[in-house]
C-alpha cells in the first residue's frame, strides 16, 4: 500500500494566505505565521517544501507560487490501481 502525505486543499491554502498581514514575506516568516495562526499541519508541511531563501513580494506572488506547487504535487501523485486479490 502506498501512503501519501495529506495534501491541503487550495481553499485551505487561500484561507491561510488571507491571514498574511504584510509583504514582502520570507518563507521563514511564513512558517512562523502559519504556526502562530494555527494553520493545519498539512499547510505547514506544504510550505516547508519551498526553498529556504524564498521571498514573496505580495499576495498575488504567494498565491501564484502556491498554485504552481499544488498543481505540480497533484500531477506527481501516483494513481492507485485496483488489483484483484488473485493478481498478487
C-alpha positions as CSV (number, residue, x, y, z in Angstrom):
1,X,0.0,0.0,0.0
2,X,1.3,3.5,-0.8
3,X,0.9,6.1,1.9
4,X,0.6,9.6,0.7
5,X,1.1,12.8,2.8
6,X,-2.1,14.6,3.2
7,X,-2.5,17.5,0.8
8,X,-4.1,20.7,1.9
9,X,-6.9,22.0,-0.4
10,X,-6.5,25.2,-2.4
11,X,-9.3,26.7,-0.3
12,X,-7.3,25.9,2.9
13,X,-4.2,27.4,1.5
14,X,-6.0,30.5,0.3
15,X,-7.6,30.8,3.8
16,X,-4.1,30.9,5.2
17,X,-2.8,33.3,2.6
18,X,-5.6,35.7,3.5
19,X,-4.2,35.9,7.1
20,X,-0.8,37.2,5.9
21,X,-0.7,40.8,7.3
22,X,2.2,42.2,5.2
23,X,4.7,41.6,2.5
24,X,7.4,41.0,1.4
25,X,7.3,37.7,3.3
26,X,10.2,35.2,3.7
27,X,9.4,31.5,3.9
28,X,10.8,31.5,7.5
29,X,8.3,34.3,8.5
30,X,5.5,32.5,6.6
31,X,6.2,29.2,8.5
32,X,6.2,31.1,11.8
33,X,2.9,32.9,10.9
34,X,1.4,29.5,10.0
35,X,2.3,28.1,13.4
36,X,1.1,31.3,15.2
37,X,-2.2,31.4,13.4
38,X,-3.0,27.7,14.0
39,X,-2.7,26.6,10.4
40,X,-3.1,22.9,9.8
41,X,-0.1,20.5,9.8
42,X,-0.8,20.0,6.1
43,X,-0.5,23.7,5.3
44,X,2.7,24.0,7.3
45,X,4.2,20.9,5.6
46,X,3.2,22.2,2.2
47,X,5.2,25.4,2.7
48,X,8.2,23.5,4.1
49,X,8.9,22.3,0.6
50,X,9.7,25.8,-0.7
51,X,13.3,26.9,-0.9
52,X,14.7,28.4,2.3
53,X,15.6,31.7,0.6
54,X,12.1,32.1,-0.9
55,X,10.6,35.6,-0.5
56,X,7.0,36.5,-1.6
57,X,6.6,40.1,-2.8
58,X,2.8,40.3,-2.4
59,X,-0.3,38.3,-2.0
60,X,-0.6,37.5,-5.8
61,X,3.0,36.3,-5.8
62,X,2.4,33.9,-2.8
63,X,-0.9,32.7,-4.3
64,X,0.6,32.1,-7.7
65,X,3.5,30.1,-6.4
66,X,1.3,28.2,-4.1
67,X,-1.0,27.2,-7.0
68,X,2.0,26.1,-9.1
69,X,3.4,23.9,-6.4
70,X,-0.1,22.5,-5.6
71,X,-0.6,21.6,-9.3
72,X,2.8,20.0,-9.6
73,X,2.3,17.9,-6.5
74,X,-1.0,16.6,-7.7
75,X,0.4,15.7,-11.0
76,X,3.2,13.7,-9.3
77,X,0.9,11.7,-7.1
78,X,0.7,8.1,-8.1
79,X,-2.6,6.8,-9.3
80,X,-3.8,3.8,-7.3
81,X,-5.0,0.9,-9.4
82,X,-7.4,-1.6,-8.1
83,X,-6.0,-5.1,-8.1
84,X,-7.9,-8.2,-7.5
85,X,-6.5,-10.4,-4.7
86,X,-5.8,-13.2,-7.1
87,X,-3.4,-11.0,-9.0
88,X,-0.9,-10.9,-6.1
